[in-house]
Amino acid sequence: MNRVLLMQKMARLTGQLKTQFEESDRLEGEINKNLAGLGYDV
């Protein structure tokens, strides 16, 4: 794989990873809110 293709692939993959981290944070907040509603403090 040449350098340009690698750089393009890494840009795409790191963009996907950023999106997944953001979704993970959102879901963690929802889970914590739901658990708090059930009386559990995480």
DSSP file (Angstrom, degrees, kcal/mol; ACC not computed):
  #  RESIDUE AA STRUCTURE BP1 BP2  ACC     N-H-->O    O-->H-N    N-H-->O    O-->H-N    TCO  KAPPA ALPHA  PHI   PSI    X-CA   Y-CA   Z-CA
    1    1 A M              0   0    0      0, 0.0     2,-0.1     0, 0.0     0, 0.0   0.000 360.0 360.0 360.0 131.8    0.0    0.0    0.0
    2    2 A N     >  -     0   0    0      1,-0.1     4,-2.2     4,-0.0     5,-0.2  -0.337 360.0-104.6 -81.8 168.7    1.4    3.3   -0.9
    3    3 A R  H  > S+     0   0    0      1,-0.2     4,-2.5     2,-0.2     5,-0.2   0.865 117.1  52.4 -61.1 -41.2    1.7    6.2    1.5
    4    4 A V  H  > S+     0   0    0      2,-0.2     4,-2.3     1,-0.2    -1,-0.2   0.924 110.8  47.5 -64.2 -44.5   -1.2    8.2    0.0
    5    5 A L  H  > S+     0   0    0      1,-0.2     4,-2.6     2,-0.2    -1,-0.2   0.900 112.0  50.7 -63.5 -39.7   -3.6    5.3    0.2
    6    6 A L  H  X S+     0   0    0     -4,-2.2     4,-2.7     2,-0.2    -2,-0.2   0.924 110.1  49.3 -63.7 -43.9   -2.5    4.6    3.8
    7    7 A M  H  X S+     0   0    0     -4,-2.5     4,-2.1     2,-0.2    -2,-0.2   0.892 112.4  48.4 -63.1 -39.8   -3.0    8.3    4.8
    8    8 A Q  H  X S+     0   0    0     -4,-2.3     4,-2.2     2,-0.2    -2,-0.2   0.919 112.9  47.7 -65.5 -43.8   -6.5    8.2    3.2
    9    9 A K  H  X S+     0   0    0     -4,-2.6     4,-2.7     1,-0.2    -2,-0.2   0.916 112.0  49.2 -64.3 -43.3   -7.4    5.0    4.9
   10   10 A M  H  X S+     0   0    0     -4,-2.7     4,-2.8     2,-0.2     5,-0.3   0.883 109.4  52.6 -65.4 -38.1   -6.2    6.3    8.3
   11   11 A A  H  X S+     0   0    0     -4,-2.1     4,-1.7    -5,-0.2    -1,-0.2   0.921 112.6  45.4 -62.5 -43.0   -8.1    9.5    7.9
   12   12 A R  H  X S+     0   0    0     -4,-2.2     4,-2.1     2,-0.2    -2,-0.2   0.927 115.2  46.6 -64.9 -45.5  -11.3    7.5    7.2
   13   13 A L  H  X S+     0   0    0     -4,-2.7     4,-2.4     1,-0.2    -2,-0.2   0.895 112.1  48.8 -67.7 -40.6  -10.7    5.1   10.1
   14   14 A T  H  X S+     0   0    0     -4,-2.8     4,-2.2     2,-0.2    -1,-0.2   0.854 110.3  53.1 -69.4 -31.9   -9.9    7.8   12.6
   15   15 A G  H  X S+     0   0    0     -4,-1.7     4,-2.0    -5,-0.3    -2,-0.2   0.915 110.3  47.1 -64.1 -42.9  -13.0    9.7   11.6
   16   16 A Q  H  X S+     0   0    0     -4,-2.1     4,-2.4     1,-0.2    -2,-0.2   0.903 111.0  51.9 -63.8 -41.4  -15.1    6.6   12.1
   17   17 A L  H  X S+     0   0    0     -4,-2.4     4,-2.5     2,-0.2    -2,-0.2   0.903 107.5  51.9 -63.4 -41.5  -13.4    6.1   15.5
   18   18 A K  H  X S+     0   0    0     -4,-2.2     4,-2.2     1,-0.2    -1,-0.2   0.926 110.5  48.7 -60.1 -44.9  -14.2    9.6   16.6
   19   19 A T  H  X S+     0   0    0     -4,-2.0     4,-2.2     1,-0.2    -2,-0.2   0.900 111.5  49.6 -61.3 -41.8  -17.8    9.1   15.6
   20   20 A Q  H  X S+     0   0    0     -4,-2.4     4,-2.3     2,-0.2    -2,-0.2   0.880 109.3  51.2 -67.5 -38.0  -17.9    5.8   17.6
   21   21 A F  H  X S+     0   0    0     -4,-2.5     4,-2.3     2,-0.2    -1,-0.2   0.908 110.0  50.4 -63.9 -41.3  -16.4    7.5   20.7
   22   22 A E  H  X S+     0   0    0     -4,-2.2     4,-2.1     2,-0.2    -2,-0.2   0.918 111.7  47.2 -62.5 -43.5  -19.0   10.2   20.5
   23   23 A E  H  X S+     0   0    0     -4,-2.2     4,-2.7     1,-0.2    -1,-0.2   0.884 109.9  53.9 -64.9 -38.8  -21.8    7.6   20.3
   24   24 A S  H  X S+     0   0    0     -4,-2.3     4,-2.5     2,-0.2    -2,-0.2   0.914 108.6  48.8 -60.9 -44.0  -20.2    5.7   23.2
   25   25 A D  H  X S+     0   0    0     -4,-2.3     4,-2.0     2,-0.2    -2,-0.2   0.911 111.9  49.2 -62.6 -42.7  -20.3    8.8   25.3
   26   26 A R  H  X S+     0   0    0     -4,-2.1     4,-2.0     1,-0.2    -2,-0.2   0.927 112.8  46.7 -62.8 -45.0  -23.9    9.5   24.4
   27   27 A L  H  X S+     0   0    0     -4,-2.7     4,-2.7     1,-0.2    -2,-0.2   0.886 108.9  54.7 -66.2 -38.5  -24.9    6.0   25.2
   28   28 A E  H  X S+     0   0    0     -4,-2.5     4,-2.7     1,-0.2    -1,-0.2   0.910 108.0  50.4 -60.8 -41.5  -23.0    6.0   28.5
   29   29 A G  H  X S+     0   0    0     -4,-2.0     4,-2.4     2,-0.2    -1,-0.2   0.914 110.9  48.4 -61.9 -43.3  -24.9    9.1   29.5
   30   30 A E  H  X S+     0   0    0     -4,-2.0     4,-2.6     2,-0.2    -2,-0.2   0.912 111.9  49.2 -63.5 -43.0  -28.2    7.5   28.7
   31   31 A I  H  X S+     0   0    0     -4,-2.7     4,-2.7     2,-0.2     5,-0.2   0.935 111.8  48.3 -62.7 -46.1  -27.3    4.3   30.6
   32   32 A N  H  X S+     0   0    0     -4,-2.7     4,-2.4     1,-0.2    -1,-0.2   0.897 111.7  50.3 -62.1 -40.0  -26.3    6.3   33.7
   33   33 A K  H  X S+     0   0    0     -4,-2.4     4,-1.9     2,-0.2    -1,-0.2   0.920 112.3  47.1 -63.5 -43.8  -29.5    8.3   33.5
   34   34 A N  H  X S+     0   0    0     -4,-2.6     4,-0.9     2,-0.2    -2,-0.2   0.903 112.6  48.8 -65.6 -41.2  -31.6    5.2   33.3
   35   35 A L  H ><>S+     0   0    0     -4,-2.7     5,-2.9     1,-0.2     3,-0.7   0.903 109.2  52.6 -65.2 -39.9  -29.8    3.5   36.1
   36   36 A A  H ><5S+     0   0    0     -4,-2.4     3,-1.5     1,-0.3    -1,-0.2   0.887 104.9  56.4 -62.2 -37.6  -30.2    6.6   38.3
   37   37 A G  H 3<5S+     0   0    0     -4,-1.9    -1,-0.3     1,-0.3    -2,-0.2   0.746 106.5  50.2 -64.8 -22.9  -33.9    6.5   37.6
   38   38 A L  T <<5S-     0   0    0     -4,-0.9    -1,-0.3    -3,-0.7    -2,-0.2   0.402 127.9 -99.7 -93.9   1.0  -33.9    3.0   39.0
   39   39 A G  T < 5S+     0   0    0     -3,-1.5     2,-0.5     1,-0.3    -3,-0.2   0.591  82.9 126.7  94.0  11.7  -32.0    4.1   42.1
   40   40 A Y      < -     0   0    0     -5,-2.9     2,-0.7    -6,-0.1    -1,-0.3  -0.899  44.6-156.5-107.2 128.7  -28.5    3.0   41.1
   41   41 A D              0   0    0     -2,-0.5    -9,-0.0     1,-0.1    -5,-0.0  -0.901 360.0 360.0-104.9 113.9  -25.7    5.6   41.2
   42   42 A V              0   0    0     -2,-0.7    -1,-0.1   -10,-0.2   -10,-0.1   0.404 360.0 360.0-103.5 360.0  -22.9    4.6   38.9
